[in-house]
Amino acid sequence: MDAAVATPVPGGTLLSGPRLPSGIVAVRKTPVLDLLDPRFGLAGPEMPEKIEGLAWGPVLAGGKRILIVATDNDYRNDQDSLFFVFAVPQ
């Protein structure tokens, strides 16, 4: 996410409608990881109910960085806590 060129908007200000008002520049974002990408096999019934944790790990030798995605079992014995580890470009 790059907020360097975004227009500051005071807290409590409501911006509604399909387009931003003239003169307002939105934050630019770059997706890092799409957990529903079919190559990860998480979409559908295998997708956890909710993702509850994200953490950056160390930088790997090739320049990628580890991203850890976590979900807990909500105190349910029939549900696992899961950790997914991805290597993502910096």
C-alpha positions, 0 to 999 in steps of 0.5 A: 500500500502506498499512501504517499500520494493519497489525499488526507481525509479527516476522521468521520468524513463520509465519502459515498458514491461510486466515484471519489469527489474531484481532488481526492486521490485514493491510496494505491494498493498492490495485492500481495497474496490471493488466498483464493487462487486455485493453485493453493487449494483453499477455495471452497470447503477447505477455506478457513472460516476466517483468517485471524493472523498475518505475520512477516517472517525473514527474507529468504536467500532468493529475496522473497519474504515469508508470510505466515497466515494463521487461523485458530479453531475457536475452541472447537475440538473438531476444527484445527488451528491452521498456519499457512506459510508463503514465500512472496516477492518483496 
